[in-house]
Amino acid sequence: MLQEQEQRHIYYDRDLDIEAYNLSGIVQKFPNHFHEYYVIGFVEGGKRHLWCKGKEYDVSEGDLLLFNPRDNHYCGPINGEILDYRAVNINPEVMERTVGEITGKPYMPYFTDTVVYKSDITQSVRDLYLAILEHAPKLEKEETLFFLIEQILREYASDFESADILQPNPRIKTLCTYIEEHYAENLTLDDLLAMTDFGKSYLLRSFTKQTGVSPYRYLQTIRLDKARKFLEQGIAPIDAAGMAGFADQSHFTHFFKEFIGLTPKQYQRIFQNNTEQAETDDDEK
């Protein structure tokens, strides 16, 4: 059974303040979304069709994946193949600090390549994942992280401020800010329309074109990021769901697993126990 083959492991390293995770035997499609953090990952097995920022890629074993904060992306299996994938998640403030320690100038890097086919850097991602998994000494973990980031900075990154990034126009930015500030409320399309002179169809088309996601998907993604932070703080999933604006815990759990790949309880566990690990259990699927 494909469902029984699935394994999802996630670890939080307190020394580095980053997450490392491994998905294996996965057939799940991941919907269009974005993260507020950097993702550096690679395909260990299987094939996926990936969409990111309007471009399409076929990725397979040995391919490196680089996502900036707010890079909208989604993927699905090719020919029903199951996915094996490893990655690390790095919050912007941690990335900025790490870049500063490497280069002497703290700044937010911008990954210029989403996919690097058959990249040697995948070994560095694997090394960092294993160092976190095996609770290696802090010096070893720091050295491994620095080596990984240094490779990417040298070959596949620029300064975020100087990068040629297409930004939403001021009116769409205003709508994004409103959603980010009112994420816990029961927002409607009329609420957004009241801030513009757009028609409904034009607003939906313009917002989706300029941000990469629809207004509702943007709201979902913001809510999930807020909920993720509430869970990290030890807030109970049922309370995190309400605080983030979800109608009920069932709705929250469905979207959390669809986007993150884990249930809220599984995710929260890595911040609560000694092993700092979360993985799927039969009673939480």
C-alpha positions in Angstrom: 0.0 0.0 0.0 1.4 3.4 -1.0 0.0 5.1 2.1 1.9 2.6 4.4 5.1 3.4 2.6 4.9 7.1 3.4 7.4 8.4 6.0 7.7 12.0 7.1 10.4 13.1 9.5 11.2 16.6 10.7 13.8 17.8 13.1 14.5 21.1 14.7 18.0 22.0 15.6 18.3 24.4 18.5 21.9 25.2 17.9 21.4 26.4 14.3 17.7 27.4 14.7 16.7 25.6 11.5 14.5 22.7 10.5 15.5 19.6 8.6 13.0 17.2 7.1 12.8 14.1 5.0 9.8 12.9 3.0 9.9 9.4 1.6 7.4 7.3 -0.3 5.2 10.4 -0.9 2.5 10.4 -3.6 0.8 13.6 -2.3 0.5 16.6 -4.6 1.5 19.9 -2.9 -0.7 22.8 -3.9 0.3 26.3 -5.0 1.7 28.1 -1.9 4.8 30.0 -0.6 6.8 30.0 2.6 8.2 32.9 4.7 11.5 31.1 4.9 14.2 29.8 2.6 14.1 26.2 1.5 17.2 24.3 0.3 16.4 20.7 -0.7 17.1 17.9 -3.2 15.3 15.0 -4.7 16.6 11.6 -3.5 14.3 9.5 -5.6 11.3 9.7 -7.9 10.2 12.3 -10.4 8.1 15.4 -10.0 6.8 18.2 -12.2 7.4 21.5 -10.4 5.9 24.9 -11.1 7.6 27.9 -9.5 7.1 31.6 -10.3 5.5 30.8 -13.7 8.2 28.4 -14.8 8.0 24.6 -15.1 10.6 21.9 -14.3 10.8 18.1 -14.4 13.0 17.2 -11.4 14.5 13.8 -10.4 17.2 12.2 -8.3 20.2 14.5 -7.7 18.4 17.8 -8.5 18.9 20.7 -6.1 15.8 22.9 -5.3 16.2 26.5 -4.0 13.2 28.5 -2.8 13.3 32.1 -1.6 10.8 33.4 0.9 7.5 34.1 -1.0 8.5 32.0 -4.1 5.1 30.5 -5.0 5.5 26.8 -6.1 3.6 23.5 -6.4 4.4 20.0 -7.6 2.9 16.7 -8.5 4.2 13.2 -9.3 5.2 12.2 -12.8 3.8 8.8 -13.9 2.7 8.1 -10.4 6.3 7.9 -9.1 6.8 8.3 -5.3 9.0 11.1 -4.0 12.0 10.9 -1.7 13.1 14.4 -0.6 15.3 16.0 1.9 15.5 19.7 2.8 16.4 22.4 5.4 14.2 25.4 6.2 16.0 28.6 7.2 14.2 31.6 8.5 15.3 35.0 7.0 16.9 36.3 10.1 19.0 33.1 10.5 20.0 33.3 6.9 20.9 37.0 7.1 23.0 36.3 10.2 24.7 33.3 8.6 25.5 35.2 5.4 27.1 38.0 7.6 29.3 35.4 9.4 30.4 34.0 6.1 30.9 37.2 4.1 31.4 39.9 6.7 28.3 41.7 5.4 24.9 40.5 6.6 22.3 40.6 3.8 19.3 38.7 2.5 20.4 36.5 -0.4 18.2 35.9 -3.4 18.5 32.5 -5.0 18.7 33.1 -8.7 18.1 29.4 -9.7 15.1 27.4 -8.6 16.4 24.1 -9.9 20.1 23.0 -10.4 20.1 19.7 -12.2 22.4 16.9 -10.9 24.2 19.3 -8.5 27.1 18.3 -6.3 25.7 20.7 -3.6 23.1 18.0 -2.8 25.8 16.2 -0.8 26.2 19.3 1.4 22.5 19.3 2.1 22.6 15.6 3.0 25.6 16.2 5.2 23.8 19.0 7.1 20.7 16.9 7.4 22.7 14.0 8.9 24.6 16.3 11.3 21.3 17.5 12.7 19.8 14.0 12.8 22.8 12.6 14.6 23.1 15.5 17.1 26.6 16.3 15.9 28.7 18.7 17.9 27.7 22.4 17.4 31.0 23.2 15.7 30.5 20.4 13.1 26.9 21.5 12.4 27.9 25.2 12.0 30.8 24.3 9.7 28.5 22.1 7.6 25.8 24.9 7.4 28.4 27.5 6.5 29.9 25.3 3.8 26.5 24.8 2.2 25.5 28.4 2.3 28.9 29.5 1.0 28.5 27.2 -2.1 25.1 28.6 -2.9 26.2 32.2 -2.4 29.1 31.7 -4.8 27.1 30.1 -7.6 23.4 30.6 -7.3 22.6 33.8 -5.3 22.7 37.6 -5.4 21.8 40.3 -2.9 18.0 40.4 -2.4 18.0 44.2 -2.6 19.8 44.3 -5.9 18.1 41.4 -7.5 15.8 42.0 -10.5 12.6 40.8 -8.8 9.2 41.6 -10.3 7.1 43.2 -7.4 3.3 43.6 -7.2 2.2 47.1 -8.0 1.2 49.4 -5.1 -2.5 48.6 -5.2 -1.9 44.9 -5.0 0.7 45.4 -2.3 -1.9 47.3 -0.3 -4.3 44.3 -0.6 -1.5 41.9 0.5 -0.7 44.1 3.6 -4.4 44.2 4.5 -4.7 40.4 4.3 -1.5 40.0 6.4 -2.9 42.4 9.1 -6.4 40.9 9.1 -5.7 37.2 8.5 -7.7 36.0 11.6 -10.9 37.7 10.4 -13.5 36.3 8.0 -12.3 38.2 5.0 -14.5 38.5 1.9 -13.9 39.5 -1.7 -16.0 42.6 -1.0 -13.6 43.6 1.7 -10.8 43.7 -0.8 -12.9 45.3 -3.5 -13.7 48.2 -1.1 -10.1 49.1 -1.2 -9.9 49.4 -5.0 -11.8 50.5 -8.0 -11.4 47.0 -9.5 -14.2 44.7 -10.6 -14.2 41.2 -9.1 -12.9 39.4 -12.1 -10.1 42.0 -12.7 -9.1 41.9 -9.0 -8.8 38.1 -9.0 -6.8 38.0 -12.2 -4.5 40.9 -11.3 -3.8 39.6 -7.8 -3.1 36.1 -9.0 -0.8 37.2 -11.8 1.2 39.6 -9.7 1.6 37.4 -6.5 1.5 34.0 -8.1 -1.4 32.9 -5.9 -5.1 33.8 -5.6 -6.3 36.1 -2.8 -7.8 33.1 -0.9 -4.6 31.0 -1.3 -2.6 34.0 -0.1 -4.8 34.2 3.0 -4.4 30.5 3.6 -0.7 30.7 3.3 -0.4 33.6 5.7 -2.7 31.8 8.2 -0.6 28.6 8.0 2.6 30.6 8.7 1.0 32.3 11.7 -0.3 28.9 13.0 3.1 27.4 12.5 4.6 30.1 14.8 1.9 29.6 17.3 2.6 25.9 17.4 6.3 26.6 17.9 5.4 28.7 20.9 3.6 25.7 22.5 0.1 26.9 21.8 -2.3 24.0 21.6 -3.4 23.1 18.0 -7.0 23.8 18.7 -6.2 27.3 20.0 -3.6 27.9 17.2 -6.3 27.1 14.7 -8.7 29.8 16.1 -6.0 32.4 16.5 -4.9 31.9 12.9 -8.4 32.3 11.6 -9.4 28.8 10.7 -13.1 27.9 11.2 -12.3 24.7 13.1 -9.5 22.3 13.9 -10.5 19.8 11.3 -10.2 22.4 8.6 -6.9 23.6 10.0 -5.4 20.0 10.2 -6.4 19.3 6.6 -4.8 22.4 5.2 -1.7 22.1 7.5 -0.9 18.6 6.3 -1.8 19.5 2.6 0.7 22.4 2.7 3.4 21.3 5.2 3.2 17.5 4.9 2.6 16.9 8.6 -0.3 17.3 11.0 -0.1 20.2 13.5 0.5 17.8 16.4 3.4 16.2 14.5 4.9 19.5 13.7 4.6 20.9 17.2 6.2 17.8 18.7 9.7 18.8 17.5 9.6 21.8 19.7 8.3 19.9 22.8 10.4 16.8 23.2 14.0 15.9 23.8 14.6 14.2 20.5 13.3 17.2 18.6 11.8 14.9 16.0 8.4 14.5 14.5 7.2 11.7 12.3 3.9 10.2 11.2 2.0 8.0 13.6 -0.9 5.8 12.6 -3.3 7.6 15.0 -2.4 11.0 13.5 -2.8 10.3 9.8 
